[in-house]
Amino acid sequence: MVNIVINGIDLQVPKGTTVLDAAKEVGVHIPTLCHLDLHDFGVVNKVASCRVCVVEVQGRAALAPSCAEMVYEGMVVNTDSLKAINARRNNLELLLSNHPFDCLVCTKNLDCELQSLAEELNIREIHAVGEKMDYPLDKSSNAIVKDPNKCVMCRRCETMCNEVQTVGVLSGLNRGFGAVVAPAFNLDMAETSCTYCGQCVAVCPTAALTERIDLPKVWRALSREREHVVVQVAPAVRVAIGEMFGMEPGTISTGKLVTALKRLGFNAVFDTNFGADLTIMEEARELAHRLEHGGTLPMLTSCCPAWVKFFEHQFPEMLDVPSSCKSPQTMLGAIAKSYYAEKMNLDVKNLKVVSIMPCVAKKAESARPELSKEHELNVDFVLSTREFGHMIKEAGIDFAKLPDTEFDSILGESTGAAAIFGTTGGVIEAATRTAYELITGENLEKIDFEDLRGLDGIREASVKVGDIDLKIGIAHGLGNARKLLESIQKGEAFYHAIEIMACPGGCIGGGGQPYHHGDAEIIKKRQKAIYEIDKNTPRRKSHENEMVLKLYEEYLGEPYGKKAHDLLHTCYTPGEKI
């Protein structure tokens, strides 16, 4: 412990504490912009590039960035001196002087940290007026839009892309006035090995990185009388959407979001959890088939499109390892455009499937050519949780006061196993519940696999399944995925099955969720709610979903059979590492 003084307050803090964290201990607020602290997920951005958090340290002529300055014995700090206040205002003004003034139509209007900081520091006039950056807008990908003119060089996205996700697409380019974070040679995002995980979007304080907005296309589809528009909702959305309406993180809003969607004019409201149960039926059967017939092991879950993109570019030599199952989103889309269309006597050309996802990579996934049937996309439009929240606000719906409504039954029934798809470890736990009974023919009494849960970046467990000690590996965050796969390549570890989620925490921490602004507690509360849904669901094993069983009986035949394989499975394509 070291003794320091902040604004005349004596305190003791551990050695290695930053001035910023020490100030929080005594309730002293210091404004920040580039700083990001997600210790629970190994994310700390301390580049100290914005200089908005500067403070005065007694005995020094130069101001110190509080986010990166470590305390020392006898340190005396003033956070509210005139020198520090004026420097913060000047630094922020300089950032604003090179920023577009399109706040009214900006994607992050009223959710922009730069905008909030300008309000906090009461900036009402920009004294430094002159030339501004003029980079072209990058709309090359189906998932992420990059506007370099709004980049404030905070380097948060670079930290996430390089240190956490180890994708290595973003880095600082140029020097001085033209400095910006972008891919090498300022390539378009679509020309790189970007996974579209959206973690750069999740931490960007401005609109330099945002998801592609598909909401206007959905409004147009709903307005066309000839089109039959159905919608599906992912499990992680229901524990996060309430945050956009002032509700506590982790509030379970399933019934309210169904009511909202029906009021918005969708012809049918389906549950992606139905697709998750369907995925488990196929994935568990595929795992059993590999175990029984000496197939390639380990088998990797393939529900996460950012993870799929990652191994296509980073581990192309391992493309025989992932499960061939489509994700729940695309499985449900495929069933909607076949089974549902036939049931309702609909022309598939007039049937549009909309997905509401916690993930921006789902936008890119929906456009993949191998996930289409006779040039008809399985999913036509994907909205992020944030876009869905804005859609509700546009309609003037008071979300918090909505009554609860059930999903439409034909593709809306689900089990607790499907709900836990929304968090790291959930997919493999759901698969284990079904695989156990499939392989042994016995009833699984204890279905809560606690060893598979948690937020540690890499986890492993062994589950007794008949005569097999099923070894399971789990990773969330692509950097952890890399470590896990490299340990397998080196022969240091062996698993029968592996689950990987690209985003920290899994889908609950997805790039399309309401912004957490660096608060890891929000992600923990969402995870707790996911397990609460599972616990309170009458059926908790995917193979007990009566509508899924009916689907196989009436339409698909056997799980992992010919028709199921044709509709519900896919292939992968090796990509360059750029």
N, C-alpha and C positions, 0 to 999 in steps of 0.2 A: 504494500500500500504506500501511496505517496500523498503528502499534504500539499494542497494547492488552495488558491483563493480565486473565486470567480465573482466579479461584481461586488466585492467586499464580503462575500460569503465563504467562510472556511469549510473545507470538506476533505475527506479522504477517499481516494479512488484507487483501484488496482493499477499497478504499473502496466503500461501498454494501452491504456484508455486514451481515446482521442478527446480533445477539448470539447468537441461537439457532444459526445456521449456524457462527458463529465458535466456539462452544462445542463443536460436533461435531468441529471440526478437532483438538481436543486431547482428545477422548474424554469430554467432560463432558456428561452426560445431563440435560436439562431436560424435565420432563413437559409435554405439550401436549394440547389438546383441539380448539379451533377451528381450529388451524393446518392447512393443506393445501398441499402443494407438489408440483405436477406440471409443472415447468418445461418439459419436453419437449412438453407439450400446451398450453402457454400458460396454465396454471392455477396461481395463487398466491392463497391466501386469507389476507389479513393484516388482518382486521377487529379482531383483538385483543379480542374480546368476552368470552371466558371468564375471562381473567386468571389462568389456571392456571399459566402459564409465567413469572410475574413473577420478577425478579431485583433485587438491590440494586446500584445504581451509586454509586460513591463520590462524595460531594459533593452528593447529592440526598436530599431528605427522602422523596419518593414513590418507590415501587417502579416498575420499568419492565417492560412486556411484552416479553419477549425476541424474540418472533416478528416484532414490528414495529419494534423499536428498532434504529436503525443505529449501527454503531460509529463512533468518531471518535478522532483522534490522542490518545494518552495516557489513554484510557478505562480505568477499573479496575472490574471487575465481580466480585461475589460471588454465585454461584448457590445456595450452600448455607448462607447465613447464617440465623440463627434467625428473623429478621424475614421473610425470603423464604419459609422453610418454613412458618411459621405462617400467612402470608397465603394460600399455596396451599391449605393444608388448610381454612382458613375459607371460601375461595371455592368450593372443591369441595363442602364441606358445604352451603353455601347452594344450590348447583345440585341437590344430592341431596334437599334438604328439599322441593323442589317437583316431585319426580319420583315416578312410580308405583313401588311396590315389588312388581312382579309378575315379577321376574327369572326365576323358575322356569318360567313359561309364556311368556315373551317370545320373539318370533321371533329376536331377536339374542342370546339367552342364551349366554354364553361367547364371543360375537363382538362384544361391545359395548365401545366405547372408554371410555365413562363407567364401566362396570363394572370394566374393567381398571385404570382410573386410581384408582378407590376402593380396589382391592386394592393398587396400588403405593404409595399414600399411607397405607395402613393405616387407612382410615376405618371405625370399628366402631360409632360412635354419632353420631346427628344431634342437635345441641343446639338448632337452630332449628326448632321444630315449630309448625305452624299450618295455615292454609288452603292449599289447593293449586289449581292450574288445573283447570278442569273443562270442557274442550271436547268436543264429540261426535266420535266416530270417523268418519272419512270413508272409506267403502267403495264410493263411487259408481262408480268406474271398474272395468274388468275387469283392470287391470294393477297399479295402485299403491294401497296403503292408507296413509292419512295419520292419524297420531295426534299432534295438537298438544300433548297433555299430556306427551309425551316429548321435546319440542323444547327444546334448551338454548341456542337463539339463536346457534349457532356461525356461521351464515350460509353454510356451505359449499354447501348446496343452492342458495341464492340466487346465489352466485358462478357455479355451474355453469349454472343455468337462464338467467341474464341475461347474463353476460359470455362464457361459452364457447359455449352453445347459442343464445343470443339469442332464446329463446322468450318470456321475459318474463312467466312465469306466477307466480313466487314472489317475495315481498318481505316485509319486516318490517311487521307490523301492530301497532297499539296501542303503549302505553308502559308502563313500570313492570312491575308484577306480571303483567299480562295480555299482555305482549309475546310475540309468536309469529311464526314465518314461515309464510305461507299465501298463497293467491291473494287478489286484491283483493276487498274486502267479505266475506272468508272464504267465498268460493264453494266448492262442491264441485269436486273435480278434473275430474269429467266435464262440468262446465258451462264449462270453460275451453278454451283452445286448446293444452292440454298435449299433447305428442307421445308421452308415455309412454316416452321413450327410457331412463328409469331412471338417468340419470347423477346425479340427486339422491339416489336410493336408494344408488348405488354409493359416495357420499362421506359420507352421513349417519352420524355416529358412534354414534347410538342407534337406536332403532326408531321414531323419529318418521316416517320414510318407509321402507316396506318393499314388497316385491312382494306381490301377492295370492297366498295359499297355496292351491294346488290339489291338494296331495298327498293329503289325506284322500279326495277324490273318486276319485283314481286307485286307492288301496287298495280302495275300495268296488267299483269296476269290476272289479278283478282278483279280488275275492271272489265275484262273481256267476257261477255256472256257465254261464248262458245266453249270457253276453257273450264275444265274441271280441275280445281287446284286443291291438292291435299298437302298436309304439312306433318312433319315428324319432329319430335323434341328429344334431344339427348339427355341422359341421366344427370350430367353435371349442371345443366342449365337450371333445373328446378331448385337447386340449393344456392343459386347465385343471383338469379334475376331480380329477386326482391331488393337487393342492394341498390338497384337503380331507382328505387322508390322509397329510400330511406329506411328500409327494413334491416334488421340485424343480419350480418353475414351468417349463412348456414340456415336461414329460415327456409323451411320446405314449402314451396309454393306450387306444387303440382296441379292441384285443382283449379287454382286461380289462373295459371297460364293457359290451361285448356279452355276455360271460360273466355279469356281474352282472345284466343285464336278463333273461337267460334264467332265472337262478336265482330272480329275483323273480316269475316266473310269467307273463311276457308270451308270448302265443301266437306272435308273430313279431317279429323285431327287424330293422328296416329302417334304411337310411342316408339321411339328408337329402341327402347328396352325390349320390345317384341323382337326387333332385329338382333339385339344382343343375345336373347335366349336362342334364337335361330343360329346365331354364330357359334354358341356353345355346343349345340347339337352337332354341328358340322366339325368343329374344332376338336371336341372330345373324341368323336368317331375317328378323325384323322390321326390323333395321337394314339388311340388304341390300335389302329391299323399299322402305324409305324412300329409300335412296340411288338405286335404280333408277327409282323412280316420282315423285321430287320431293316426298317426304313431309316432314313437319315435322322440322326439325333445330334444335338437337341432340336426340338421343334420350337420355333419362335412364334409367339402370337403376332398377328398382323393387322390388328384393329386400328393402329395409330398411323395415319398417312405420312406424318413427318418422319416417323421412325422408318417406314418403308422407303422413303426418299433417301434417308441417311444411309441405310445399308446398300441401296442401289449404287450410290456414289462412293461410299467409303469402304464397303466390304463386298464388292461385286463377285468375288470368288466364293461367297457363301450364299448365293441366291437359292440353293436347294434346301436351305435350312428353314426359312420361314414357312409358316402354314400358308396354304394356298387360299385360305378363306378370305373373302371380301370383308370389309368392315361392316358393322351393324348398319351404318347409314346406307351403304350401297346395297346391302342385302335387302333391307326393307324397300328401297327404291325399286330394285329388280322385281320383288314380289308385288309391289303396288302396280307396276306396269305390265304384269302378266296375270297373276291370280286375281288381284282386286279388279283389274280392268275387265277381265272375263266375267267375274261375278256381277259387276255393275253394268255390263254391256256397254263399255266405254270405248271410244276410238282412242288408242294410245297417243295419237298425234295431238289430241286435245286434252290429254291428261298431263298436268304439270306437278312435279314433286318438289316441294320446298323443304329444306332441312334447317333446323335451328340448332346450331352447334357451338360448343365452348371454344372452338378451334378454328383458326384461319386456314390451316392446312387442308381442312375439309373442302374449302373452296377449290383448291388446286386438285384435290382428289376427284371431285365430281366431274372435272373436265378431262380426266385421263381416258384416252381412247379405248383401252382394254376394258374399261368399266362401262361400256356401252353395248347395246344389243341392236344390231342392224342399224347403226348410226343413231340410235335413240338413247340418250343419256339415261342412266339409272336415276340420277338426281339432277334436276334442272337448275335450281338456285339454292345457294347456301347463305343463311344469315348468321352472323355471330350473335352471341347473347346480347352484346351491346346494341347491335342493330335491332334486335327484337324489342329491347327496352325502348329504343327511340320510336319504333313503330307504334307501340302502345301509347306513348306520349303524344305522338302525332294525332292519334285518334281521340285524344282527350279522355282516355279510360282511367278511372281511379283504381289502379291495380290492387292496392291494399284492401279495398272494400269489396272486391269481387267475391261472389259465392264460388264454391267448389263445384266442378263438373268432371265427369269421368271421360277418359279417352274413348273414341269410337271402338267398339269391341272387336271388329273384324281383324284389325292389326294393332290393337291397343292393349291386349292383355299381356302381363309380364310377371316375372317372379322377382324375389329379392336378389337372386343371383345376377340378374340383369342390371339392377340398380348399382351394384358395386363396381360395374365397369367404369364408373365415373372417377375412381381413384386408383392410385398406384397399388398394385397387388390384387385388385378386384377381378380382373379378367381371369388370371390364373387360378384364383380361389373358386370362381364360378365354374371354370373348366374342371377343376379337381373334384368338386361336388358331383358332377355328372360322370366324369371319367371313372371315378371310384365304383359307382353302381353299375356302369356299363361293363367294366372289366371283371368285377367280382360277382355281379348278380346279387349282391347283398345290399340291404338298406343301410345308408350312412346315417348314424345317429347324431354324431357331433359334427355339425357342418360349419362351425366358426373356426377357421384356421388362423389363430392369432399370430402364429409365426410368419404368416405371409403379409401381415399388416404393418403399418407404421410409416415413417417418413425418412428412414435411413436411405441413402442414395443407392446402395446395393444391399440386397438381402438374399438369404438362401434358407431353404428348409427341406426336410425330408418327410414324405408322407407315405405311410404304409398302405399300399394298394394291392391286396391279395398277397402274392409272393414277391411283389416288386417294392423296393424302397424307392419311391418316385422322388428323384432329386430335382428341386425346383429353384431356379434363379430369378431374381427380380431386379430391375433397374429402372429408375426414372431420372430424366435429364440425360441428354445424349452423351455428355462427357462420361457419365457413369456407364452408359451402354457401351461406349468404346472400351472402357476398362474391362468390362465383363466379357466382351467378345474377344479381346486380345488375350485374356487369360485362358479362354477356351482354345484359341489358335495355338498358344504355346504349350498346351497340354497341362496347364496348371489347375484346371477345374473341369469337372464333368457334370452335366445336367441332362435330364430327360426333356425338360420343358423350361422355357424362359419367357417371361413377360417383360416387355420394354415399353415404356411410355416416354415420349419426347419431352414433355413439359414437367417441370418440378411439381410433384404432387399428383401427376397424372392430369386428367381432363379438368379436374377442379381448378387447376392452375393454368388452364389453357390460354393461348394468346388472344382468344376472342371473348374472354370473360370480363366482367366489370373490373376496371383497373384497381389493383390492390395497393398501388403506390408504395410498394416495399414493405407492406405489413404482412408478415408470414402468418400471424394469428388468424387472418381472414381465411387463408387456405386451410388451416387446421380446423376451423369451424365448419367449413364446407365439407371436409372429410368426415367429421363427426356426424353430420346430417345424413350423408350417404349411407353410413352404416346403420343409422336410425331407421331409414326407409327399409333397408333389408330386414332388419330385426322385426319390423311391424308388418311385413308383407306375409299373407297367409301361406303362400307357396314360395319356397326359397331355393328350389333346384330347377334349372332350366328345362329338364326333361319332364317336369310336372306341369308345364304350361299347356293347358288343354287346347288353346287355339293353335299353337305351334304343332301339336300332335295331329290336330285336325287338318292342318295344312299339308303335312306329310301324307296323311291318309287319302285326302281328296286330290292332291295335286303333285307333290314332289316325289312320292314313293319313299324309298329308304333313305335315311341320312347317309350322306357321302356316296349316294347312288348317282346314276348317269344324269338324270334331270337336275338333281340338286347340284351336281358338279357344274353343269352347263350354266345354271343361273347364279350360283352362289360362290363360285371359286374364280380365281384370276391367276395371272402370271406376272413376273417381274422383269424389269429391263435394266441391264447394267448401264451406269452412266459415268461420265468423266468427272474427275475431281478437280474442280475449278474454283 
